[in-house]
Amino acid sequence: SLVSQPAFLEAVIDQASTYPNFEFIQGSPVQDLFWSEQRVSGVKLGDDRSICANLVIGADGRNSVVRQRANLPLEQQSGSFDILWFKLADSSRFESENVFYTIVRDRNAFGLFRSTSGNLQIGWALHEDAAMDWKQADWPEILAFASPPWLAEHIRTHAETIERPVLLSVVVGRCPRWYAPGLLLLGDAVHPMSPIRAQGINMALRDVIVAANHLVPLLREGATDAAIDAVLPQIQAEREPEIIRAQQLQSQEAAQAELLRKSALLRWGASQLAPLLGKRVRHSWLARQRQLRQGVTQIQLTV
Ligand SMILES: Cc1cc2nc3c(=O)[nH]c(=O)nc-3n(C[C@H](O)[C@H](O)[C@H](O)COP(=O)(O)OP(=O)(O)OC[C@H]3O[C@@H](n4cnc5c(N)ncnc54)[C@H](O)[C@@H]3O)c2cc1C
């Protein structure tokens, strides 16, 4: 899903604020966990405040502090890469939002889409073997050179609107164990997702639905710590197969892209065959993506 994360998070906070026990604390990140008799019993915030809890849920993203403090190891997939993120002026060609273009030229590849905030966003894959100083590079020219003529013209015309790129590190992996007594990890904190096919937000939300289905009834009835801890393995068991499959499919796509990137012959073949086999290739490519886009398990909120 290509959504504006700030707008989405605001909507979630607005909705959550209708509950009397909800409090949104901004600017004081979790720094540490409290333990009581080998069970997590709360968090310590950056401003030295402490919050006690029957259950701490760590949904603090791919560099999760909660995961580190709980000593839940992350097994990272190899072959990681970084992404340089650019913004530039909109073009009338991109009237319909949510179309994602992948542009491949020589050994370079980038993704392009029109964001909900009305500008174009570009994600440029920065590979370990890229021999360039990205901070000094002439990006408008590099992007234009890698683009088809219609896009190159737009980039050159609006070169001055291209902001300095932001470097986003891509971490992909999974924790063998998603929980500890009194603690559960969800989303990227426990299975950081690749940006390929933009499924990380979906996967995190689907984790939350499954966790809510298991935990809300227990928390409503004031369940014991032991009863809460007992459902944590079930949440992992319900979510893990889909995460494993999604990460497999993402890494297969990454491997194909890497083959194209490294083989000039393959790129040439693909460009020659595209006009002839384009429809069939597109069809089989979309079919292969179905599981990634729609998930492999039925997920429904039941509380
Ligand atoms: C370059 C790139 C592009 C991507 N593009 C897409 C895309 O288009 N669509 C898509 O679906 N997925 C995309 N993904 C994947 C997606 O970003 C993640 O899978 C998804 O955001 C995971 O959601 P999350 O809530 O688990 O973690 P996050 O979205 O990372 O949220 C974690 C939250 O925790 C907060 N936090 C961090 N540390 C602390 C702390 N110590 N205390 C308190 N709070 C803390 C952060 O401020 C943040 O708000 C992309 C990933 C990358 C790397």
The ligand as a MOL file (V3000), in Angstrom:
LIG
                    3D

  0  0  0     0  0            999 V3000
M  V30 BEGIN CTAB
M  V30 COUNTS 53 58 0 0 0
M  V30 BEGIN ATOM
M  V30 1 C 12.7030 2.7420 2.0540 0
M  V30 2 C 11.4740 2.0060 2.4970 0
M  V30 3 C 10.2730 2.2390 1.8210 0
M  V30 4 C 9.1110 1.5430 2.2080 0
M  V30 5 N 7.9460 1.7690 1.5270 0
M  V30 6 C 6.8280 1.1200 1.9070 0
M  V30 7 C 5.5760 1.3760 1.2610 0
M  V30 8 O 5.4680 2.1800 0.3350 0
M  V30 9 N 4.4790 0.6910 1.7000 0
M  V30 10 C 4.5540 -0.2270 2.7130 0
M  V30 11 O 3.5270 -0.8360 3.0600 0
M  V30 12 N 5.7100 -0.4700 3.3390 0
M  V30 13 C 6.8450 0.1840 2.9750 0
M  V30 14 N 8.0160 -0.0710 3.6290 0
M  V30 15 C 8.0000 -0.9650 4.7890 0
M  V30 16 C 7.2750 -0.2230 5.9210 0
M  V30 17 O 7.8680 1.0490 6.1340 0
M  V30 18 C 7.3040 -0.9900 7.2310 0
M  V30 19 O 7.1930 -2.3800 7.0040 0
M  V30 20 C 6.1360 -0.5300 8.1140 0
M  V30 21 O 6.2090 0.8750 8.3010 0
M  V30 22 C 6.1900 -1.2450 9.4560 0
M  V30 23 O 5.3050 -0.6150 10.3520 0
M  V30 24 P 5.6410 -0.5830 11.9070 0
M  V30 25 O 4.5120 0.1570 12.5240 0
M  V30 26 O 5.9590 -1.9470 12.3690 0
M  V30 27 O 6.9950 0.2410 12.0420 0
M  V30 28 P 7.2680 1.7710 11.7020 0
M  V30 29 O 6.3820 2.2460 10.6200 0
M  V30 30 O 8.7460 1.8630 11.5180 0
M  V30 31 O 6.8310 2.5340 13.0220 0
M  V30 32 C 7.5810 2.4460 14.2000 0
M  V30 33 C 7.1830 3.6010 15.0800 0
M  V30 34 O 7.8200 3.4590 16.3430 0
M  V30 35 C 8.3730 4.6980 16.7210 0
M  V30 36 N 9.5280 4.4200 17.5800 0
M  V30 37 C 10.7650 4.0230 17.2100 0
M  V30 38 N 11.5470 3.8510 18.2800 0
M  V30 39 C 10.7850 4.1400 19.3590 0
M  V30 40 C 11.0260 4.1400 20.7550 0
M  V30 41 N 12.2170 3.8130 21.2740 0
M  V30 42 N 10.0190 4.4960 21.5820 0
M  V30 43 C 8.7950 4.8160 21.0840 0
M  V30 44 N 8.5100 4.8350 19.7730 0
M  V30 45 C 9.4960 4.4950 18.9180 0
M  V30 46 C 8.7440 5.3840 15.4150 0
M  V30 47 O 8.8020 6.7820 15.6090 0
M  V30 48 C 7.5910 4.9680 14.5170 0
M  V30 49 O 6.5090 5.8430 14.6470 0
M  V30 50 C 9.1740 0.6130 3.2730 0
M  V30 51 C 10.3780 0.3880 3.9570 0
M  V30 52 C 11.5300 1.0700 3.5680 0
M  V30 53 C 12.8190 0.7970 4.2960 0
M  V30 END ATOM
M  V30 BEGIN BOND
M  V30 1 1 1 2
M  V30 2 1 2 3
M  V30 3 2 2 52
M  V30 4 2 3 4
M  V30 5 1 4 5
M  V30 6 1 4 50
M  V30 7 2 5 6
M  V30 8 1 6 7
M  V30 9 1 6 13
M  V30 10 2 7 8
M  V30 11 1 7 9
M  V30 12 1 9 10
M  V30 13 2 10 11
M  V30 14 1 10 12
M  V30 15 2 12 13
M  V30 16 1 13 14
M  V30 17 1 14 15
M  V30 18 1 14 50
M  V30 19 1 15 16
M  V30 20 1 16 17
M  V30 21 1 16 18
M  V30 22 1 18 19
M  V30 23 1 18 20
M  V30 24 1 20 21
M  V30 25 1 20 22
M  V30 26 1 22 23
M  V30 27 1 23 24
M  V30 28 2 24 25
M  V30 29 1 24 26
M  V30 30 1 24 27
M  V30 31 1 27 28
M  V30 32 2 28 29
M  V30 33 1 28 30
M  V30 34 1 28 31
M  V30 35 1 31 32
M  V30 36 1 32 33
M  V30 37 1 33 34
M  V30 38 1 33 48
M  V30 39 1 34 35
M  V30 40 1 35 36
M  V30 41 1 35 46
M  V30 42 1 36 37
M  V30 43 1 36 45
M  V30 44 2 37 38
M  V30 45 1 38 39
M  V30 46 1 39 40
M  V30 47 2 39 45
M  V30 48 1 40 41
M  V30 49 2 40 42
M  V30 50 1 42 43
M  V30 51 2 43 44
M  V30 52 1 44 45
M  V30 53 1 46 47
M  V30 54 1 46 48
M  V30 55 1 48 49
M  V30 56 2 50 51
M  V30 57 1 51 52
M  V30 58 1 52 53
M  V30 END BOND
M  V30 END CTAB
M  END
